[in-house]
Amino acid sequence: MRIGCPKEVKDNEFRVGLIPAAVKAYVDAGHEVVVEKGAGVGSNITDEEYKAAGAKILDSAKEVWATSDMIVKVKEPLPQEYDLMRENQIIYTYFHFAADEELTKACLEKKIIAIAYETVQEADGSLPLLKPMSTIAGRMACLMGAYYLGKPHGGMGLLPTGVPGVAPANILVIGGGSVGSNAARVGAGLGARVTILDVNPNALERLAQTMPSNVFPVFSDSHTLEAGLREADIVVGAVLIPGAKAPKLVKREHLKMMKPGSVIVDVAIDQGGCTETSKPTTHSDPVYIVDGVVHYCVANMPGAYARTATYALNNSTILYGLQLVKKGVERAVKENPALLKGLNMYKGIITFKPVAEAFGMMD
Ligand code: NAD
C-alpha cells in the first residue's frame, strides 16, 4: 500500500500526521510512504528526517493525495482538499463529522473510507486516539493557570509554588478523568494544594490511590463545588458527559464568591465549557476577564505544543494504522472491534450510527 502524509492546511495547525518513526514502521512492514515537502516543519521535523526513515518527499499536496491509497492526517479535510480525495481512498484522521455537514456530504460524494481517530474505542470505553490530546491539555492547564495568575497577565500576582514563608496556590480541578488527573498531577508538582472533584466513585477511588499526597479527591456536589471555588486561585474545568454538552457547573453568581484575580482554565470549552461565562478563545487572544476572574478558554490547547502533540498522537495512531495497511480495512475492522468503531464512512455509506443520526440518515 502507498501511505501519504500531506501538510496540514488548517489555520494555525502545526501538527503533522506522521513522524519519522511511523514512516519507518510502515516501510519496514513493506509499504511505501510519501510525505509532502515541508509537512513536518510546524512540529520541527525536517524533510531529511523523513527521507532517512524511508519516505519519498513530494512537492505538492496534490501529488500526495493523487498517488496514495491511505492518507494519514491530523485535522479533517478542508474544502480546498475535498477535490483531492479519491474514491476508495482510506483517510485516517480526526473528522468530527457530526459537527460538519458540508464535510460529511463531500466525503460521501467522494466515496472515501473514513477512519475517524475520535471514535476508535476500546472495549473498556476508552478513546485511545483522543486520550493523548486530553493528556496534553490536562498537563498544560495548571501551567497556563500559573502564568495568568501573574499580575501583568491579569491575575492576582500569586506564585503558585509559594516560597519559604508564603503559602502556595489552591487549585480546584472539576472532573477527574484524563484532563483532570493530568492537571492535578502537574498542579501537585508545582507544590500547590489541589482539590479534585468528580461524581464517579470509581474515579475518586482511582485518584485516591494514584495521586500525590497534596491532591485531595472529593465528591462533587453544589456544596463542595462552592467551597472549592471560594478557596481556589486556579480552577480547571475538566468535566465530560460523553456525547453531551458540558454541564454549566460554575454559574455567573459563583464568580462573585471567587478571589479577584483568580484564573479559570476551562479545558472543557470544546464541549461548550463548564462555566456559564466561558466562551471559546484562541492562542493569539487566549484570555478575558469577567467579574475580576481571568478566563482561559482555548479550544485547541495541544496546538500550542505541536511537536509533543504530533509525537503523542503518532504513538497511538501507528498501532491501528499498521493493522489497516497490513490486513486491509475490511479484515482489520472485522478483527478489531475498536477499529470498527472508528469506521465512520465506507465508500459512500455512513457506517457510524451517531453520525447518521446527526443528519437524519437512519433507515
Ligand atoms: P474524561 O471522560 O476522561 O473525564 C471527565 C470526567 O468528568 C469523568 O471522570 C466524569 O466522571 C467527570 N464528571 C462528569 N460530570 C461531572 C460533574 N458534574 N462534576 C465533576 N465531575 C464530573 O474526559 P477528558 O478526556 O478528561 O476530557 C475533559 C474535557 O476536556 C472534554 O470536554 C474534552 O473534550 C476536553 N478537552 C479539551 C481540550 C482543549 O484543547 N480545550 C483538549 C482535550 C480535551
Boltz pocket constraint, residues with backbone or C-beta under 6 A from the ligand:
constraints:
  - pocket:
      binder: B
      contacts: [[A, 130], [A, 133], [A, 134], [A, 135], [A, 137], [A, 174], [A, 175], [A, 176], [A, 177], [A, 178], [A, 179], [A, 180], [A, 197], [A, 198], [A, 199], [A, 200], [A, 203], [A, 220], [A, 237], [A, 238], [A, 239], [A, 240], [A, 241], [A, 246], [A, 247], [A, 249], [A, 266], [A, 267], [A, 268], [A, 269], [A, 270], [A, 271], [A, 298], [A, 299], [A, 300], [A, 301], [A, 302]]
      max_distance: 6.0
